Amino acid sequence: MSDNHEKSNQDLLVQYQHTASAGIDDAVCLPFATYTDPGVYALEKDAIFRNEWVFICTEQELSATGDYFAFELVGEKLAILRGKDKSLRALSNICRHRGTPLLNDGFGNLSTSIVCPYHGWAYDDEGSLKAAPMTGNITVDKERHCLPQFALESWHGLLFINLADDPSSFAERMQGIDDYLVNFDLSTFTYAHQGEVEYWESNWKLAIENAMESYHLFKVHKNTLEPVTPTKNAYYLAGSSEWTITGGELVDNSNKFMKFLRGNYPEAYKHCLIISLPPSFVGVLTYDSFSWIQVLPLDAGHSRIRSGAISPYKPGYEDKKSAQLTADFFAEDKAICERVHSGMSGTLSQGGKLVELERVVVDFHQFLASRLFDSPVDDFFFTSMSDLFTKGS
């Protein structure tokens, strides 16, 4: 029985590699079992989430000295903290004494030291052990009991962590992406807007694929997103397995008087850009905001979803109508992802052909193939729409 099970798992990985490596002309849906199998998830957890640049939060959410965000990533308790020197650091959130989580999960502010709630061991904002009370005749080597620190990089205020001992180059990963953002002044996006945390009964790949492709808007979001960013106006801009930018022309529902008051503005401002950075980030960029969704896996069938945005406006500027729209389409996304995941537990069916509007999903699949199986990927691809964004307007 165990030999058959092992062969079955190996066969699934062979299918996974073959399917994920395909280019757009041959691309089909990944085998359903890759979304539900615990063994596949274990491989992805170690090969991707413990070795890749994973989006966590924004600098704008940690603007003051002592601000921190404590979180869990594939079983590791971690924290990003702004120190007294204004630097941001990614630290282990586990006491070096006997493994107690130090800071409570979520956002907070550290007024003094990081103090373990179990035995009172205290660390500074750089992770150095400063005090171990009442040790008697035992000497604790403070240098050997510092909190491990992990690689942390920022891109336009978005913070990415890498847990690997020898992380890959973040700059190389992001090379070329800013060439397509010249029309958008992200330096003015100094305020953070936090959405809700949700828990979906969906594999993480399903959730991230759903966030990055616009093919489903006309059906799933018929009364929410489709009237604003119609599926027929969606297009592929540029990308590869490392990052992808797609776009959509926005429908301007302003009346003639409002258009007159607003005056002329760059052609690029009539569009939104969807920026996909696997494995955890999809953002929607417009001239006045950069909204995002973060997808982190909990296990093969459950994901933690967090949303947010950065913009030039202080929190609270959003009108109730916009807030309700966001809540509505998130509920629609959750429902469809959970519905799809429930259908993938069967063994008598399989997925089919991916279409042109799912080229971004093909890029994501090749990202998976490159990280899990070291498979070759397609060359960088761009369309004629690139001229609108790289040359300005």
C-alpha positions in Angstrom: 0.0 0.0 0.0 2.8 2.4 0.9 4.6 1.7 -2.3 1.5 2.5 -4.3 0.9 5.7 -2.3 4.5 6.8 -2.9 4.2 6.1 -6.7 0.9 8.0 -6.8 2.6 11.0 -5.1 5.5 10.8 -7.5 3.1 10.6 -10.5 1.3 13.7 -9.2 4.5 15.7 -9.0 5.5 14.6 -12.5 2.1 15.9 -13.7 2.5 19.0 -11.7 5.9 19.8 -13.2 4.7 19.1 -16.8 1.5 21.2 -16.5 3.1 24.1 -14.7 6.0 24.3 -17.2 3.8 24.8 -20.2 3.6 28.0 -22.2 0.4 29.8 -23.1 -0.2 27.7 -26.3 -0.2 24.4 -24.4 -1.4 25.6 -20.9 -4.1 23.9 -19.0 -5.3 23.9 -15.5 -3.0 22.3 -12.9 -4.0 18.9 -11.8 -6.8 19.3 -9.2 -4.9 17.2 -6.6 -2.1 19.8 -6.6 -4.6 22.1 -4.8 -5.7 19.6 -2.2 -2.8 17.2 -1.6 -1.0 17.7 1.8 2.2 16.4 0.3 2.2 19.0 -2.5 1.5 21.7 0.1 4.4 20.5 2.2 6.7 20.8 -0.8 5.4 24.3 -1.7 5.8 25.4 1.9 9.4 24.5 2.1 10.5 25.3 -1.5 8.6 28.5 -1.9 7.4 30.1 1.3 10.6 29.3 3.2 12.9 30.4 0.3 11.1 33.1 -1.6 10.4 36.8 -1.2 7.0 36.9 0.5 4.9 40.1 0.9 4.0 40.8 4.5 2.9 44.4 5.1 3.7 48.0 4.2 6.2 50.6 5.6 3.3 53.0 6.0 1.8 50.7 8.5 5.0 50.8 10.6 5.7 54.6 10.4 6.5 55.3 14.1 9.5 54.2 16.2 8.5 51.0 18.0 5.7 50.1 15.5 5.6 46.3 14.8 3.7 43.7 13.0 3.8 40.2 14.5 2.6 37.3 12.2 3.0 33.7 11.4 4.4 32.4 8.1 4.2 28.7 7.4 4.5 27.9 11.1 7.2 30.4 11.9 6.4 33.2 14.4 7.9 36.4 13.1 7.8 40.2 13.6 8.7 43.2 11.6 9.8 46.1 13.9 10.8 49.7 13.4 13.7 50.4 15.7 14.9 53.5 17.5 17.3 54.0 14.6 14.3 54.2 12.3 15.4 51.0 10.5 13.0 48.1 9.9 14.0 44.6 10.8 12.5 41.2 10.5 13.0 39.1 13.6 12.0 35.8 15.0 9.2 36.3 17.5 10.1 33.3 19.6 12.0 33.6 22.9 15.4 32.0 22.8 14.9 30.6 26.2 12.0 28.0 25.9 10.2 28.9 22.7 7.5 31.3 23.9 6.0 33.7 21.3 7.0 37.2 22.4 4.8 39.9 20.8 1.1 39.3 20.3 0.0 38.7 16.7 -1.0 41.8 14.8 0.0 45.5 14.9 1.3 47.2 18.0 3.9 49.6 19.4 6.8 48.7 21.5 7.4 51.3 24.2 10.3 49.6 26.0 11.9 46.2 25.4 10.6 43.0 24.0 9.9 41.0 27.1 9.0 37.3 27.2 5.7 36.8 29.0 6.9 33.5 30.5 10.2 34.1 32.3 10.9 37.8 31.5 13.9 37.5 29.2 14.2 40.9 27.5 15.4 41.8 24.0 16.0 45.2 22.4 14.5 46.3 19.1 17.5 44.8 17.2 16.8 41.4 18.7 19.8 41.4 21.1 19.2 39.7 24.5 19.6 42.4 27.2 18.4 40.7 30.3 17.7 37.2 31.7 16.5 37.6 35.3 17.3 35.5 38.3 19.7 33.0 36.6 21.5 32.2 39.8 25.0 30.7 39.2 24.2 30.1 35.6 25.7 32.5 33.0 23.6 33.1 29.9 25.8 34.0 26.8 23.8 36.9 25.5 25.5 37.0 22.1 24.4 33.4 21.5 20.8 34.1 22.5 19.9 36.9 20.2 16.7 36.7 18.1 17.4 35.4 14.5 17.0 38.1 11.9 15.8 37.6 8.3 16.2 39.3 5.0 13.8 42.2 4.5 13.4 44.4 1.4 11.1 47.3 0.5 9.6 48.1 -2.9 7.6 51.4 -2.9 6.8 50.8 0.8 5.8 47.2 0.3 7.8 44.9 2.6 9.0 41.4 1.6 10.6 38.9 3.8 12.8 35.9 2.9 13.5 33.1 5.4 16.3 31.5 3.4 19.8 31.3 4.8 21.1 32.6 1.5 18.2 34.6 -0.1 18.0 35.3 -3.8 18.5 38.8 -5.0 15.4 40.9 -4.6 16.6 43.5 -7.0 17.1 40.9 -9.7 13.6 39.6 -9.0 12.1 43.0 -9.5 14.3 44.1 -12.4 12.4 46.0 -15.1 9.1 46.4 -13.3 9.4 50.1 -12.5 9.8 50.9 -16.2 6.0 50.4 -16.5 5.1 52.6 -13.6 6.6 55.9 -14.7 3.2 57.6 -15.0 2.3 56.8 -11.3 3.9 58.8 -8.5 4.0 56.2 -5.8 6.2 58.5 -3.6 3.1 60.4 -2.7 1.4 57.3 -1.4 2.3 57.9 2.3 -0.8 56.7 4.1 -1.8 53.1 4.8 -5.3 51.8 4.7 -5.9 48.5 6.4 -8.6 46.0 5.3 -10.0 43.0 7.2 -8.3 39.7 7.7 -10.3 36.8 6.3 -9.9 33.0 6.4 -10.9 31.1 3.2 -11.5 27.4 2.8 -9.4 27.5 -0.3 -5.9 26.5 -1.4 -3.5 29.4 -1.6 -2.9 28.9 -5.3 -6.6 29.2 -6.1 -6.8 32.5 -4.2 -3.8 34.1 -5.8 -4.8 32.9 -9.3 -8.3 34.4 -8.7 -6.8 37.7 -7.6 -4.5 38.1 -10.6 -6.8 37.2 -13.6 -9.6 39.4 -15.0 -11.3 36.7 -17.0 -13.9 36.0 -14.3 -15.1 39.6 -13.7 -18.0 39.5 -16.1 -19.4 36.5 -14.3 -18.4 36.6 -10.6 -18.4 40.4 -10.3 -21.2 41.2 -12.7 -22.7 44.0 -10.5 -19.5 45.1 -8.6 -16.3 45.2 -10.6 -17.5 44.5 -14.2 -19.3 47.9 -14.5 -16.0 49.6 -13.5 -13.4 47.5 -15.1 -15.1 45.3 -17.8 -13.6 42.0 -18.8 -13.6 43.1 -22.4 -11.3 46.0 -21.5 -8.7 43.8 -19.8 -5.3 43.1 -21.4 -1.8 41.7 -20.7 0.9 44.3 -20.4 4.2 42.6 -19.6 5.7 39.9 -17.5 7.3 36.5 -16.9 7.5 34.0 -14.1 9.0 36.6 -11.8 6.3 39.3 -12.1 3.4 40.2 -14.3 1.5 43.4 -15.0 -1.9 43.2 -16.6 -4.3 46.1 -17.0 -7.8 47.3 -17.7 -9.4 50.4 -19.1 -11.7 52.0 -16.5 -15.2 53.1 -17.3 -15.6 56.8 -16.5 -19.1 57.3 -15.0 -18.5 61.0 -14.1 -21.0 63.5 -15.5 -19.9 66.0 -18.1 -19.6 68.8 -15.5 -17.3 66.8 -13.3 -15.2 65.9 -16.3 -14.9 69.6 -17.2 -13.8 70.5 -13.7 -11.2 67.7 -13.6 -9.7 68.8 -16.9 -7.2 66.7 -19.0 -5.1 64.0 -17.4 -2.6 61.5 -18.7 -4.1 58.7 -20.8 -2.5 56.1 -18.5 -4.8 57.4 -15.7 -7.8 56.0 -17.5 -6.4 52.5 -16.7 -5.7 50.4 -13.7 -2.7 48.1 -13.5 -2.8 44.7 -11.8 0.7 43.8 -10.5 1.3 40.1 -9.6 4.3 39.2 -7.5 4.1 35.5 -6.6 3.7 33.8 -4.2 1.7 36.2 -2.0 1.0 39.6 -3.6 -1.5 41.0 -6.1 -1.9 44.8 -6.3 -4.2 47.1 -8.2 -2.5 50.5 -9.1 -4.4 53.6 -10.2 -3.3 57.2 -10.3 -4.4 57.8 -6.6 -4.1 54.4 -4.8 -2.3 51.1 -4.7 -4.7 48.5 -3.3 -3.4 45.0 -2.6 -4.4 41.5 -1.4 -2.0 39.2 0.5 -2.5 35.4 0.4 -0.7 33.2 2.9 -1.3 29.5 3.2 -2.4 27.8 6.4 -2.6 24.3 5.0 -3.5 22.6 1.8 -7.2 23.8 2.0 -7.1 27.0 4.0 -5.7 30.4 3.4 -5.3 33.7 5.3 -6.3 36.7 3.2 -5.5 40.3 4.1 -6.2 43.4 2.1 -5.0 47.0 2.3 -3.8 50.0 0.3 -1.5 52.9 0.3 -2.5 56.3 -1.1 -1.9 60.1 -0.7 -5.0 60.4 1.4 -5.4 59.9 5.1 -7.5 57.0 6.3 -11.2 57.8 6.4 -11.4 59.5 3.0 -13.2 56.6 1.4 -17.0 57.0 1.0 -19.4 54.3 2.2 -20.3 53.3 -1.3 -16.7 52.5 -2.2 -16.2 50.6 1.1 -19.3 48.5 0.4 -18.2 47.8 -3.1 -14.9 46.4 -1.8 -16.7 44.3 0.8 -19.1 42.9 -1.8 -16.5 41.8 -4.3 -14.3 40.3 -1.6 -17.3 38.2 -0.5 -17.8 37.2 -4.2 -14.1 36.1 -4.5 -14.3 34.1 -1.3 -17.4 32.4 -2.4 -16.1 31.4 -5.8 -12.7 30.3 -4.5 -14.3 28.1 -1.9 -16.7 26.7 -4.5 -13.8 25.8 -6.8 -11.8 24.2 -4.0 -14.7 22.0 -3.0 -14.9 20.8 -6.6 -11.3 19.8 -6.7 -11.6 17.0 -4.2 -12.9 14.6 -6.8 -10.7 12.3 -8.8 -12.8 11.6 -11.9 -12.5 15.0 -13.5 -9.7 17.3 -14.7 -9.2 20.8 -15.8 -8.9 22.1 -19.3 -7.4 24.8 -21.6 -6.3 28.2 -20.3 -7.3 31.1 -22.6 -5.5 34.3 -23.6 -6.9 36.3 -20.6 -5.2 33.7 -18.3 -1.7 34.3 -19.6 -0.9 35.8 -16.1 -1.9 32.5 -14.6 0.5 30.7 -17.0 3.3 33.0 -15.7 2.3 32.0 -12.1 2.4 28.4 -13.0 5.9 28.8 -14.5 6.9 30.5 -11.3 5.8 27.4 -9.4 7.6 25.1 -11.8 10.9 27.1 -11.6 10.8 27.1 -7.8 9.6 23.5 -7.2 11.3 21.7 -10.0 14.0 24.1 -11.4 12.1 24.0 -14.7 13.0 26.4 -17.5 10.6 29.3 -18.1 9.5 31.4 -21.1 11.2 34.6 -22.0 9.9 38.0 -20.9 6.8 38.9 -22.9 5.2 42.2 -23.5 2.4 43.6 -25.7 1.9 46.8 -27.6 0.0 48.3 -24.7 3.5 48.7 -23.0 4.1 51.9 -25.1 1.3 53.7 -23.2 3.0 53.1 -19.8 6.7 53.0 -20.6 6.8 56.2 -22.8 4.4 58.2 -20.6 1.4 60.0 -22.0 
